[in-house]
Amino acid sequence: MIRSARDFCTLVRARRKACGWTQTELARRAGTGERFIVELEAGKPNCQLEKALIVARAVGLELGDLKDRSRPGGRNGTRLPADFR
């Protein structure tokens, strides 16, 4: 389960390498610049979410519901809006 940006970046990098792609190849397949891939894999905090999700799809990552379903109120015990249940 992805719990942080660092987890996400590590997973993207691992999947890219498992595909045998360079960062340049992933950038081409995802329609982004190589610099974006480098920054994403490095965990740069200001990466754009939409581009990050496109890259995730390019390496075959399925991003499910980020809510921890084993805890009724989410991570911090607060009640989540109905849209997230």
C-alpha positions in Angstrom: 0.0 0.0 0.0 1.2 3.5 -0.8 1.3 5.6 2.3 3.5 8.5 1.2 5.0 10.3 -1.8 8.3 8.4 -1.1 6.5 5.0 -1.3 4.9 6.1 -4.6 8.2 7.3 -6.1 10.0 4.1 -5.0 7.3 2.0 -6.6 7.4 3.9 -9.9 11.1 3.6 -10.1 11.0 -0.2 -9.3 8.3 -0.7 -12.0 10.2 1.3 -14.6 13.3 -0.8 -14.0 11.3 -4.0 -14.0 10.0 -3.0 -17.5 13.7 -2.5 -18.5 13.1 1.2 -19.4 15.3 4.1 -18.9 13.9 7.3 -17.5 14.0 8.7 -21.1 11.9 5.8 -22.3 9.4 6.2 -19.5 9.1 9.9 -20.3 8.4 9.2 -23.9 5.8 6.5 -23.1 4.1 8.7 -20.5 4.2 11.9 -22.7 6.3 13.8 -20.1 9.7 15.3 -20.1 12.7 13.3 -18.7 13.3 16.0 -16.1 9.8 15.3 -14.7 10.6 11.5 -14.4 13.9 12.3 -12.7 12.2 14.6 -10.2 9.3 12.2 -9.6 11.6 9.3 -8.8 13.6 11.5 -6.6 10.5 12.4 -4.6 10.5 16.1 -5.4 7.5 17.4 -3.4 6.2 19.8 -6.1 5.6 17.2 -8.8 2.2 17.6 -10.5 -0.2 15.0 -9.5 -1.9 14.5 -12.9 1.5 13.9 -14.5 2.4 11.5 -11.7 -0.7 9.5 -12.2 -0.1 9.3 -16.0 3.4 8.0 -15.3 1.9 5.5 -12.8 -0.4 4.2 -15.5 2.4 4.0 -18.0 4.3 1.6 -15.8 1.2 -0.4 -15.0 0.4 0.8 -11.5 -3.3 0.6 -10.5 -4.0 3.2 -7.9 -6.9 2.2 -5.8 -8.7 3.9 -3.0 -6.2 5.7 -0.8 -8.4 5.3 2.2 -7.4 2.5 4.7 -10.6 0.5 4.7 -9.6 -1.4 7.8 -10.1 1.8 9.9 -13.6 3.4 9.7 -12.4 6.9 10.1 -9.3 6.8 7.9 -5.7 7.3 9.0 -6.3 9.8 11.8 -9.6 8.6 13.0 -11.6 11.5 11.6 -14.7 10.8 9.6 -14.1 11.1 5.9 -16.6 12.7 3.5 -19.2 10.4 1.8 -17.3 10.8 -1.5 -14.3 8.9 0.0 -16.2 6.1 1.6 
